[in-house]
């Protein structure tokens, strides 16, 4: 049986005071990992998909500009 906090939304506060966020995201069939600001912030989450996923969406508050992205 899973904890009652399983799949609860989690947040990490950015520690740096500039407008640049260096972010690495890794996805597989049942987990997502995020490494931000040269690994000062690290998050891992698991999920139990009910179907295959082929897309993901990134969004943020305010204006967001990408300087580089690879998939």
VEXBADREN-361823 format. One line per field, with one value per residue: x, y, z of N, C-alpha, C in turn; residue in three letters. Coordinates in steps of 0.1 Angstrom, whole numbers, padded with zeros to 4 digits. Example, Ala and Ser with C-alpha at 12.3 -4.5 7.8 and 13.67 -1.06 7.14 Angstrom:
residues 2
n_east	c(0132;0128)
n_north	c(-0057;-0022)
n_up	c(0078;0071)
ca_east	c(0123;0137)
ca_north	c(-0045;-0011)
ca_up	c(0078;0071)
c_east	c(0132;0129)
c_north	c(-0033;0000)
c_up	c(0078;0079)
residu	c(Ala;Ser)
This chain:
residues 71
n_east	c(0008;0005;0019;-0001;0008;0018;0024;0019;0020;0052;0076;0105;0125;0143;0177;0196;0199;0196;0183;0187;0183;0197;0190;0185;0167;0155;0137;0120;0101;0087;0096;0109;0135;0152;0177;0190;0206;0234;0233;0225;0199;0179;0156;0135;0110;0084;0060;0029;0020;-0009;-0011;0011;0033;0042;0049;0058;0054;0067;0065;0063;0061;0054;0076;0093;0123;0142;0175;0189;0181;0176;0164)
n_north	c(-0012;0022;0053;0080;0104;0099;0107;0133;0168;0183;0208;0228;0253;0278;0284;0303;0338;0348;0352;0329;0295;0265;0234;0200;0173;0140;0113;0082;0052;0051;0071;0103;0125;0154;0178;0207;0239;0232;0208;0217;0216;0188;0165;0136;0116;0092;0076;0061;0052;0050;0046;0046;0074;0100;0126;0157;0185;0217;0244;0276;0303;0335;0349;0326;0316;0296;0287;0266;0233;0198;0168)
n_up	c(0000;-0008;0005;0019;0009;-0016;-0049;-0045;-0052;-0056;-0047;-0054;-0043;-0060;-0055;-0063;-0071;-0097;-0131;-0146;-0151;-0149;-0162;-0160;-0172;-0169;-0181;-0178;-0183;-0159;-0142;-0132;-0132;-0120;-0122;-0111;-0114;-0114;-0099;-0073;-0066;-0065;-0077;-0076;-0089;-0090;-0111;-0121;-0150;-0169;-0195;-0225;-0228;-0249;-0251;-0234;-0213;-0206;-0184;-0169;-0144;-0155;-0181;-0201;-0215;-0237;-0240;-0249;-0259;-0258;-0270)
ca_east	c(0000;0013;0017;-0011;0015;0023;0019;0016;0029;0064;0082;0118;0128;0156;0186;0203;0191;0196;0172;0191;0181;0203;0181;0186;0155;0156;0125;0119;0087;0080;0102;0114;0146;0155;0189;0190;0217;0246;0229;0222;0186;0177;0143;0132;0096;0080;0046;0024;0012;-0020;-0008;0024;0034;0052;0051;0058;0052;0074;0059;0067;0054;0061;0082;0104;0131;0151;0187;0194;0173;0178;0155)
ca_north	c(0000;0035;0064;0090;0115;0094;0115;0147;0177;0187;0220;0231;0267;0280;0290;0314;0350;0353;0348;0318;0282;0254;0223;0187;0164;0127;0106;0069;0047;0053;0080;0116;0131;0168;0183;0221;0248;0223;0198;0222;0211;0175;0159;0124;0113;0080;0077;0048;0056;0041;0045;0052;0088;0104;0141;0163;0200;0225;0257;0284;0315;0346;0346;0316;0315;0285;0291;0254;0222;0186;0156)
ca_up	c(0000;-0009;0015;0014;0002;-0029;-0061;-0041;-0059;-0048;-0052;-0050;-0044;-0066;-0045;-0069;-0073;-0110;-0139;-0154;-0145;-0157;-0158;-0167;-0169;-0174;-0180;-0184;-0183;-0146;-0132;-0137;-0124;-0123;-0116;-0114;-0109;-0111;-0089;-0060;-0064;-0071;-0074;-0083;-0087;-0097;-0115;-0126;-0161;-0174;-0210;-0229;-0230;-0259;-0250;-0221;-0214;-0196;-0182;-0158;-0142;-0163;-0194;-0201;-0228;-0238;-0248;-0255;-0255;-0266;-0266)
c_east	c(0009;0010;0006;-0005;0020;0016;0015;0025;0040;0070;0096;0121;0142;0165;0193;0194;0193;0185;0175;0190;0187;0196;0184;0175;0158;0143;0127;0104;0080;0086;0107;0124;0149;0167;0190;0202;0229;0244;0228;0208;0184;0163;0141;0117;0093;0065;0042;0015;0002;-0019;0005;0023;0045;0055;0052;0058;0059;0067;0064;0059;0061;0066;0093;0110;0141;0163;0193;0185;0176;0169;0159)
c_north	c(0012;0044;0073;0102;0111;0102;0129;0156;0182;0199;0222;0245;0269;0288;0302;0326;0356;0348;0336;0305;0272;0241;0211;0178;0151;0119;0091;0064;0050;0063;0093;0121;0145;0172;0198;0228;0239;0214;0204;0218;0199;0170;0146;0121;0100;0082;0063;0051;0045;0039;0050;0067;0091;0119;0145;0178;0206;0238;0263;0296;0326;0342;0336;0315;0304;0290;0278;0243;0210;0176;0144)
c_up	c(0000;0002;0010;0008;-0012;-0040;-0057;-0048;-0050;-0055;-0047;-0052;-0050;-0056;-0050;-0071;-0087;-0119;-0148;-0146;-0154;-0152;-0167;-0163;-0176;-0171;-0185;-0182;-0170;-0137;-0140;-0127;-0129;-0115;-0121;-0108;-0104;-0100;-0075;-0056;-0072;-0067;-0082;-0079;-0095;-0101;-0121;-0137;-0164;-0189;-0213;-0231;-0240;-0259;-0236;-0223;-0202;-0195;-0170;-0156;-0149;-0176;-0192;-0215;-0227;-0246;-0254;-0250;-0264;-0261;-0273)
residu	c(Unk;Unk;Unk;Unk;Unk;Unk;Unk;Unk;Unk;Unk;Unk;Unk;Unk;Unk;Unk;Unk;Unk;Unk;Unk;Unk;Unk;Unk;Unk;Unk;Unk;Unk;Unk;Unk;Unk;Unk;Unk;Unk;Unk;Unk;Unk;Unk;Unk;Unk;Unk;Unk;Unk;Unk;Unk;Unk;Unk;Unk;Unk;Unk;Unk;Unk;Unk;Unk;Unk;Unk;Unk;Unk;Unk;Unk;Unk;Unk;Unk;Unk;Unk;Unk;Unk;Unk;Unk;Unk;Unk;Unk;Unk)
